[in-house]
Amino acid sequence: MRYKRNVQETSGEEEESQVGILEEEEHHADLGPQRAGPHTQNKPAANNRRRLKAAAVTLGGFYLLILAALFIRFTLLQTRYDQLSNNYTQLQDEVNQLKDRTEVTLLQTRYDQLSNNYTQLKDEEKQLKNRTEAKVCPDGWTRYGCSCYFKSKEKKVWEDSRDDCQQRGSDLVVIDNEEEQKFVSELSNGGESWIGLRYVWGPGGWEWRWVDGSPLTEKFWGPGLPRYDGYRYAAACCDQQGQWTQGRAYSDTTNWICEK
């Protein structure tokens, strides 16, 4: 510490005082390290250890916080996983139950379909059996296609012949196509037999019509037939060429062919 004395001295004395003060300062500076002693030298090391210890405590606390956070996070994830696992198990059970119900429903539907099909088949079988039994021709009748045919051995006029067919549960034959025409021609065996075709008065005047009410479409007349020189004509089958002939219903007598 330097200071100036407020003393009015000569210039020589003032310089000596300043020199003395400087020397005293240098002397104290030299004695400073000796006065500090060993305790003063150990203070920096102790401070460093305290700093390191504080840093270690801080890092330890930080790591503990991190571990605590990780543990909490793991616990939350484990809880979430358990919840998802339970939900998955429940969903799987529901899916299995739904699958079982769906399979049962499909099986029931399939069973109902098969049952209906079986019932329909039984009905069809019964109908077919009835039709088959109904199509069995009685004795003296000949089967062709879906019909039975009967040829008489006696001769009658057309109307009496038709009455006989009706008493047998049938009517005079109606020829629909060429195949049936050929069959009836062979059944006649070269002779003439009444068939269910006659000349009657209709909505458009006189016309040829079958006994079932159907109009004449397929025609198998012999040469020059039919003739129109009277009324109440009827047709017969067949001549030597297998074609239709024409006769008077009330005056001519011949065999007849019934169909049912």
C-alpha positions in Angstrom: 0.0 0.0 0.0 1.4 3.2 -1.0 0.6 6.6 0.4 2.2 10.1 0.4 2.8 11.9 3.5 1.6 15.5 3.6 4.7 16.7 5.1 6.6 19.5 3.6 10.0 18.0 3.3 12.9 18.4 1.1 13.1 16.6 -2.1 15.8 14.3 -0.7 13.8 13.1 2.3 10.7 12.4 0.1 12.7 10.1 -2.2 14.1 8.2 0.9 10.6 7.7 2.2 9.3 6.2 -1.1 12.3 3.9 -1.3 11.7 2.7 2.2 8.1 1.9 1.5 9.0 -0.1 -1.7 11.6 -2.1 0.2 9.1 -2.9 2.9 6.5 -4.1 0.3 9.1 -6.3 -1.4 10.0 -7.8 2.0 6.3 -8.6 2.7 6.0 -10.1 -0.8 8.9 -12.4 -0.1 7.5 -13.5 3.3 4.0 -14.2 1.8 4.6 -17.9 0.7 6.4 -18.6 4.0 3.4 -17.4 6.0 0.8 -19.4 4.0 2.0 -22.7 5.3 0.9 -26.3 4.2 -2.8 -25.7 4.9 -2.9 -23.0 2.3 -1.4 -25.4 -0.3 -4.0 -28.1 0.3 -7.0 -25.9 -0.3 -7.1 -26.3 -4.2 -7.1 -30.2 -4.0 -9.9 -30.2 -1.5 -11.9 -27.9 -3.6 -11.4 -30.1 -6.6 -12.5 -33.2 -4.6 -15.6 -31.4 -3.5 -16.4 -30.4 -7.1 -15.9 -34.0 -8.3 -18.1 -35.3 -5.5 -20.9 -32.8 -6.3 -20.6 -33.7 -10.0 -20.8 -37.4 -9.2 -23.8 -36.9 -7.0 -25.5 -34.9 -9.7 -24.8 -37.5 -12.4 -26.0 -40.3 -10.0 -29.2 -38.5 -9.4 -29.6 -37.9 -13.2 -29.1 -41.6 -13.9 -31.6 -42.5 -11.1 -34.1 -40.2 -12.8 -33.4 -41.9 -16.2 -33.8 -45.4 -14.6 -37.0 -44.3 -12.9 -38.4 -42.9 -16.2 -37.4 -46.1 -18.0 -39.0 -48.3 -15.4 -42.2 -46.2 -15.5 -42.2 -46.4 -19.3 -41.6 -50.2 -19.2 -44.5 -50.6 -16.7 -46.8 -48.6 -18.9 -45.8 -50.6 -22.0 -46.3 -53.9 -20.1 -49.7 -52.8 -18.9 -50.6 -51.7 -22.5 -49.4 -55.1 -23.8 -51.4 -57.0 -21.2 -54.5 -55.0 -22.2 -53.9 -55.6 -25.9 -53.3 -59.3 -25.2 -56.6 -59.6 -23.3 -58.4 -57.7 -26.1 -56.9 -60.0 -28.7 -57.9 -63.1 -26.7 -61.5 -61.8 -26.4 -61.6 -60.9 -30.1 -60.3 -64.4 -31.0 -63.0 -66.0 -28.8 -65.7 -63.8 -30.4 -64.3 -64.7 -33.9 -64.4 -68.4 -33.0 -67.9 -68.1 -31.6 -69.0 -66.2 -34.7 -67.3 -68.8 -36.9 -69.1 -71.6 -35.1 -72.5 -69.8 -35.4 -71.8 -69.2 -39.1 -70.9 -72.8 -39.7 -74.0 -74.0 -37.9 -76.1 -71.6 -39.9 -74.5 -72.8 -43.2 -75.1 -76.4 -42.2 -78.7 -75.7 -41.2 -79.2 -73.9 -44.5 -77.6 -76.8 -46.4 -79.7 -79.3 -44.5 -82.9 -77.4 -45.3 -82.0 -77.3 -49.0 -81.3 -81.0 -49.0 -84.5 -81.7 -47.1 -86.5 -79.6 -49.6 -84.7 -81.3 -52.5 -85.5 -84.7 -51.0 -89.2 -83.8 -50.6 -89.3 -82.6 -54.2 -87.7 -85.8 -55.4 -90.1 -87.9 -53.4 -93.0 -85.9 -54.9 -91.6 -86.3 -58.4 -91.0 -90.0 -57.8 -94.6 -90.4 -56.7 -95.9 -88.4 -59.7 -93.7 -90.4 -62.0 -94.9 -93.6 -60.5 -98.5 -92.6 -60.8 -97.9 -91.6 -64.5 -96.1 -94.8 -65.1 -98.9 -96.9 -63.6 -101.4 -94.8 -65.5 -99.6 -95.4 -68.7 -99.7 -99.2 -68.3 -102.0 -100.2 -71.1 -104.9 -102.5 -70.3 -105.2 -105.9 -72.0 -105.9 -105.7 -75.7 -104.4 -102.2 -76.0 -101.1 -101.3 -77.7 -98.6 -98.8 -76.2 -97.1 -96.1 -78.4 -95.4 -93.0 -77.0 -97.5 -91.8 -74.1 -100.8 -93.3 -75.4 -102.5 -96.6 -75.5 -104.4 -97.7 -78.7 -107.2 -100.2 -79.2 -108.5 -101.6 -82.5 -111.9 -103.1 -82.6 -112.7 -106.4 -84.2 -116.3 -105.5 -85.1 -117.7 -102.8 -87.3 -119.9 -99.8 -86.5 -120.9 -96.4 -87.8 -118.7 -93.5 -86.8 -120.8 -92.3 -83.9 -121.4 -95.7 -82.5 -117.6 -96.3 -82.7 -117.0 -93.2 -80.8 -119.5 -94.2 -78.1 -117.6 -97.4 -77.6 -114.3 -95.6 -77.2 -115.8 -93.3 -74.6 -117.2 -96.2 -72.7 -113.6 -97.5 -72.5 -112.4 -94.2 -71.1 -110.9 -93.0 -74.3 -112.0 -91.4 -77.7 -111.3 -92.0 -81.3 -107.7 -91.6 -82.2 -106.3 -88.1 -82.9 -103.3 -88.2 -85.3 -100.9 -85.3 -84.5 -97.8 -86.2 -86.6 -96.4 -88.4 -89.3 -94.9 -90.9 -86.9 -98.3 -91.5 -85.2 -99.9 -91.7 -88.7 -97.5 -94.5 -89.6 -98.2 -96.3 -86.3 -102.0 -96.1 -86.8 -101.6 -97.3 -90.4 -99.7 -100.4 -89.2 -102.3 -100.9 -86.4 -105.1 -100.9 -89.0 -103.2 -103.7 -90.8 -104.2 -102.9 -94.3 -107.9 -102.2 -93.5 -109.9 -99.1 -92.8 -110.8 -97.9 -89.2 -112.6 -94.9 -88.0 -110.4 -92.1 -86.6 -111.5 -89.0 -84.6 -111.8 -86.7 -87.6 -115.1 -85.4 -88.9 -116.6 -82.7 -91.0 -118.6 -80.3 -88.8 -120.0 -76.8 -88.7 -117.6 -74.3 -87.1 -117.2 -70.6 -86.6 -116.1 -70.2 -90.2 -118.5 -72.6 -91.7 -118.0 -76.3 -92.5 -114.6 -77.6 -91.6 -112.6 -80.7 -90.6 -111.9 -80.9 -86.9 -110.7 -83.5 -84.5 -112.8 -84.9 -81.6 -110.7 -83.1 -79.0 -111.6 -79.7 -80.7 -108.2 -79.1 -82.4 -108.2 -78.0 -86.0 -106.8 -80.2 -88.8 -103.2 -79.3 -89.5 -101.4 -82.5 -90.6 -103.2 -84.0 -93.6 -102.7 -87.5 -94.9 -105.6 -87.7 -97.4 -105.7 -90.2 -100.3 -105.8 -89.0 -103.9 -108.8 -86.7 -104.7 -109.9 -86.4 -101.1 -111.6 -85.0 -99.3 -114.9 -84.6 -101.3 -117.6 -82.1 -100.5 -120.8 -83.6 -102.0 -122.7 -83.8 -98.7 -122.4 -83.3 -95.0 -121.6 -85.2 -91.8 -118.5 -86.8 -93.3 -115.9 -88.7 -91.2 -112.4 -89.9 -92.0 -111.0 -93.4 -91.7 -107.4 -94.8 -91.9 -106.1 -96.2 -94.0 -106.0 -97.4 -97.6 -103.4 -99.6 -99.2 -101.0 -96.6 -99.4 -101.5 -95.8 -95.7 -103.6 -92.7 -96.4 -107.0 -91.5 -95.1 -110.3 -92.3 -96.7 -113.7 -90.7 -96.4 -117.1 -92.2 -95.5 -120.5 -91.2 -94.4 -120.9 -91.3 -90.6 -124.4 -92.7 -90.6 -124.3 -95.0 -93.5 -120.9 -96.6 -93.5 -119.7 -99.2 -91.0 -116.1 -100.2 -90.3 -113.6 -100.9 -87.5 -112.4 -98.1 -85.3 -109.3 -97.2 -83.3 -109.5 -95.7 -79.8 -106.7 -93.7 -78.0 -106.1 -92.8 -74.4 
